[in-house]
Amino acid sequence: MRFGVFFSFLIISFAFAPASFASWWNPFPSKDKPFNKVESIQYSRKDVFDIDSQIIRTEFDKKIDELIFDQLGEHYRRANSHDLYPMELPKKLAKKLDYQDQIAMMEFYNYCRKDLEKLSGGSKFLKAYAYNYDGDAAKTKDYAVIVFDVKKKQIYLAIINDEKTLYLEKFEASHLEPINNGLFPTEVVYEDDKTKFVTNPALRVVAFEGDSYILYFDAKEKDWEELYLQ
């Protein structure tokens, strides 16, 4: 009896209570606003998988970002390990493989990403190198950097400086290595144990899959040369 009177009192009190109290004490929460549920921050798929925005940039990295924007435009950005070896296989490649081969390829991609990041000192950015590649009299510092065309979904090797773009070609390798630490003239060895002296800084373009080659600017021919390795 006492319980019934007390319960009736609660119902009457709640009916005439201030709105703030009624909104706080709600034994029957609506579906639109679940009771006692903390609202979580919503992330879009783009935010979660935007690796570029998560990379910590050094002053050198920031300089390269500026050069890419100034010389190549807003559709280009510096490539990272996930651009070359993504966590999800490209659809065209996946369709050609059975399930076991897909698993093996994903493991290979994972290995390649880790290897690239190790070669880049822990950064997901592919390592870039600054030398006077074309040997101009002003000794301008040129930057060899692997870039990603966001619009075309294509990877390129670019050599750029503050004034212009010296080189921009599709990149189908994995990373860059300077030959003889950029010192020149230097002797390089290429296919069939041939040797050649180059008079400008040279790069070894290394491919985990496919052909690797040496890239340099030929001062005599005034053009970029490629010497393929065995």
C-alpha positions in Angstrom: 0.0 0.0 0.0 2.7 2.4 1.0 4.7 1.4 -2.1 1.7 2.3 -4.4 1.3 5.7 -2.8 5.0 6.4 -3.1 5.1 5.3 -6.8 2.0 7.5 -7.5 3.9 10.4 -5.9 6.9 9.9 -8.1 4.8 9.9 -11.3 3.0 13.2 -10.2 6.3 14.8 -9.2 7.9 13.9 -12.5 5.0 15.3 -14.5 5.3 18.7 -12.9 9.2 18.7 -12.6 11.3 21.2 -14.5 12.2 20.2 -18.0 15.9 19.8 -17.1 15.0 17.2 -14.4 12.7 15.4 -16.8 15.3 15.2 -19.5 17.9 13.8 -16.9 15.6 11.2 -15.3 14.2 9.3 -18.2 13.6 5.6 -17.6 12.4 5.1 -21.2 15.0 6.7 -23.5 14.1 7.4 -27.1 15.7 5.5 -30.0 17.1 8.8 -31.3 19.1 9.5 -28.2 20.1 6.3 -26.3 20.3 6.7 -22.5 23.7 6.8 -20.9 25.6 6.4 -24.1 28.8 8.4 -24.7 28.9 9.9 -28.2 32.0 8.8 -30.1 34.0 10.8 -32.6 33.0 9.9 -36.1 35.8 9.2 -38.6 35.3 9.0 -42.4 37.1 6.2 -44.3 39.2 8.9 -45.9 40.5 10.0 -42.5 41.3 6.5 -41.4 43.2 5.5 -44.5 44.8 8.8 -45.3 48.4 7.7 -44.6 49.9 10.9 -45.9 48.3 13.1 -43.2 49.6 10.8 -40.5 53.3 11.0 -41.5 55.4 13.3 -39.3 57.4 15.7 -41.5 60.9 16.9 -41.0 62.1 20.3 -42.4 63.5 18.4 -45.3 60.1 16.8 -45.9 58.3 20.1 -45.8 60.8 21.6 -48.3 60.0 18.7 -50.7 56.2 19.2 -50.2 56.6 22.8 -51.2 58.6 22.0 -54.3 56.1 19.4 -55.4 53.2 21.8 -55.1 55.1 24.6 -56.8 56.5 22.6 -59.7 54.0 19.8 -60.3 50.7 21.2 -58.9 48.1 20.3 -56.4 47.3 16.9 -57.8 50.7 15.6 -56.8 52.1 14.7 -53.4 55.1 12.7 -52.2 54.6 9.0 -52.4 54.7 6.7 -49.4 55.2 3.0 -48.9 51.4 2.4 -49.0 51.1 4.0 -52.4 53.5 1.4 -53.9 52.4 -1.6 -51.7 48.8 -1.0 -50.4 47.2 -3.0 -47.6 44.5 -4.1 -50.1 45.5 -5.6 -53.4 44.5 -3.7 -56.5 41.3 -5.2 -58.0 42.9 -6.0 -61.3 45.7 -8.0 -59.6 43.3 -9.7 -57.1 41.1 -11.0 -59.9 44.1 -12.8 -61.5 45.0 -14.7 -58.3 43.3 -17.4 -56.4 42.8 -17.1 -52.6 46.1 -18.6 -51.6 48.0 -16.5 -54.0 46.2 -13.4 -52.8 47.3 -14.2 -49.2 50.9 -14.7 -50.4 50.9 -11.4 -52.3 49.5 -9.5 -49.3 52.3 -10.9 -47.2 54.8 -9.8 -49.9 53.3 -6.3 -49.9 53.6 -6.2 -46.1 57.2 -7.3 -46.3 58.0 -4.6 -49.0 56.3 -1.8 -47.0 58.4 -2.7 -43.9 61.6 -2.9 -46.0 60.9 0.5 -47.6 60.2 2.1 -44.2 63.5 0.6 -42.8 65.4 2.0 -45.8 63.8 5.4 -45.2 64.9 5.5 -41.5 61.5 4.6 -40.2 59.4 7.0 -42.3 56.6 5.9 -44.6 57.9 8.4 -47.1 60.1 7.0 -49.8 63.6 8.4 -49.4 64.5 11.4 -51.5 68.0 12.7 -52.4 69.3 16.2 -53.2 72.3 16.7 -55.5 73.1 18.8 -58.5 72.0 16.1 -61.0 72.3 18.1 -64.2 75.6 19.6 -63.3 74.6 23.2 -64.1 77.1 26.0 -63.4 75.0 27.5 -60.6 75.3 24.2 -58.7 71.6 24.3 -58.1 70.3 21.6 -55.6 67.9 19.3 -57.3 65.6 16.9 -55.5 65.0 13.4 -56.7 61.7 12.3 -55.2 59.0 9.7 -55.9 55.6 11.3 -56.3 52.0 10.2 -56.5 49.4 11.7 -58.9 46.3 11.6 -56.8 44.0 12.2 -59.8 45.5 9.6 -62.1 46.5 7.2 -59.3 49.9 7.0 -60.9 53.4 7.0 -59.4 56.2 9.1 -61.0 59.9 9.8 -60.4 60.5 13.5 -60.4 63.7 15.6 -60.2 62.8 19.1 -59.4 64.3 22.3 -58.0 63.1 25.8 -57.0 63.0 26.9 -60.6 61.8 24.0 -62.8 61.1 20.3 -63.3 64.1 18.5 -64.8 62.6 15.0 -65.0 59.2 13.4 -64.6 58.6 9.8 -65.7 56.4 6.9 -64.6 58.0 5.0 -61.7 57.7 1.2 -61.8 60.4 0.4 -59.3 60.5 0.4 -55.5 63.0 3.0 -54.2 66.1 5.1 -55.0 69.7 4.7 -53.9 72.5 7.2 -54.6 75.6 5.7 -56.3 78.9 6.5 -54.5 77.0 8.8 -52.2 76.4 11.2 -55.1 80.1 11.8 -55.7 81.3 12.1 -59.3 82.9 11.4 -61.6 82.3 7.7 -60.8 82.4 4.4 -62.5 79.2 2.4 -62.7 78.7 -1.3 -63.6 75.6 -2.3 -65.6 74.4 -5.3 -67.7 76.9 -7.9 -68.8 79.6 -6.3 -66.5 79.9 -3.3 -68.7 81.4 -0.2 -67.1 81.0 3.5 -67.7 82.2 6.7 -66.2 79.5 9.3 -65.4 80.3 12.9 -64.7 77.2 13.8 -62.7 75.5 12.3 -59.6 73.8 9.0 -60.5 70.9 7.1 -58.9 70.3 3.4 -58.7 66.5 2.9 -59.3 65.9 -0.4 -57.4 62.9 -2.6 -58.2 61.8 -5.4 -55.9 60.0 -6.7 -58.9 61.2 -6.1 -62.5 64.2 -4.4 -63.8 66.6 -2.1 -61.8 68.6 0.6 -63.6 71.1 3.5 -63.2 69.8 6.9 -64.0 72.0 10.0 -64.6 72.2 13.1 -66.7 74.6 12.7 -69.6 76.4 16.1 -69.9 77.5 15.4 -73.4 74.1 14.3 -74.8 72.2 16.8 -72.6 69.7 14.1 -71.7 68.8 11.6 -69.1 70.3 8.1 -69.6 69.2 4.7 -68.2 71.7 1.9 -67.8 69.9 -1.4 -66.9 71.3 -3.8 -64.5 71.5 -7.6 -64.7 
